[in-house]
Amino acid sequence: MYALVEIKGKQYKAVKGSVLKVDRYDAAVGGSLEFDTVLLVSDENETKVGAPYVAGAKVTATIGETVKDKKVIVFKKKRRKGYKKTQGHRQKYTLLTVEDIKL
């Protein structure tokens, strides 16, 4: 069984026991989150599609650690003007472990 769930404006495929890398949450490690913005639920027999969300469906997840992604280098240059600028950015993510999918 799997579900497509919307978390912070982005869509993720949630399977029981899987780990989702979502944008950072300011919450304690080991806490529990419940998402009711489920777009689709599918199992072996049937598929339920919401309009926009499936009524009564919920995904429960446990909050894991906060990690940083790889560094992204932003380099700007204007030729013949002597202008160069380098910036770096590392996005922070929270790891969520999917505990249960309920219909």
C-alpha positions in Angstrom: 0.0 0.0 0.0 1.3 3.5 -0.8 -0.1 7.0 -0.7 0.8 10.3 -2.4 0.9 13.0 0.3 1.3 16.7 0.1 3.8 18.1 2.7 4.7 21.8 2.7 3.4 22.3 -0.9 5.4 19.3 -2.4 4.2 15.8 -3.2 5.8 12.7 -1.9 5.2 9.0 -2.3 4.8 7.4 1.2 5.2 3.7 1.7 5.0 2.2 5.2 8.6 2.1 6.6 10.1 4.5 4.0 12.1 7.6 4.8 11.0 10.9 3.3 13.4 13.8 3.0 11.2 16.9 3.4 11.9 20.6 3.9 13.0 21.4 7.5 10.5 21.1 10.4 11.1 22.9 13.7 10.0 20.1 15.9 11.6 17.7 18.4 13.3 14.5 17.1 11.1 11.5 17.8 7.9 13.4 17.7 4.9 12.3 15.6 3.2 14.1 12.7 -0.1 13.3 11.0 -0.9 14.5 7.4 -4.4 14.5 6.1 -3.5 16.1 2.8 -3.5 12.7 1.0 -3.9 13.0 -2.8 -4.1 9.2 -3.7 -4.2 5.9 -1.8 -3.5 2.6 -3.6 -3.3 -1.0 -2.6 -3.3 -4.3 -4.5 -7.1 -4.2 -5.2 -8.1 -0.6 -5.6 -6.9 3.0 -6.0 -8.7 6.0 -4.5 -8.0 9.4 -6.0 -9.1 12.6 -4.1 -10.6 15.7 -5.4 -8.3 17.3 -4.2 -7.8 15.1 -1.1 -9.0 11.6 -0.2 -11.6 11.9 2.6 -10.6 10.2 5.8 -7.1 9.2 4.7 -4.1 10.0 7.0 -0.4 9.3 6.9 1.4 9.2 10.2 5.2 9.8 10.4 7.9 10.1 13.0 10.4 13.0 12.9 14.0 12.0 12.5 17.1 14.1 12.4 17.7 17.3 10.4 20.4 17.0 7.7 22.0 19.3 5.2 22.1 18.7 1.5 25.1 19.1 -0.8 26.4 22.6 -1.3 25.1 24.4 -4.3 27.6 27.0 -5.8 26.1 30.1 -7.4 28.6 31.9 -9.6 27.8 35.2 -11.4 30.0 36.9 -13.9 29.7 39.8 -16.4 32.3 39.6 -19.1 34.7 42.5 -19.6 33.4 44.3 -16.5 35.5 42.8 -13.8 32.4 41.5 -12.0 32.6 38.1 -10.3 30.5 36.9 -7.4 30.4 33.4 -5.7 27.8 32.3 -3.2 27.1 28.9 -1.7 23.9 27.4 -0.2 23.1 24.3 1.7 19.4 23.4 2.1 18.3 21.9 5.4 16.0 18.8 5.4 14.2 16.8 8.0 14.0 13.0 7.6 10.5 11.6 8.3 9.8 7.8 8.7 6.4 6.8 7.6 4.7 4.7 10.3 1.2 4.1 9.0 -1.2 4.8 6.2 -4.9 4.8 7.2 -8.0 5.0 5.0 
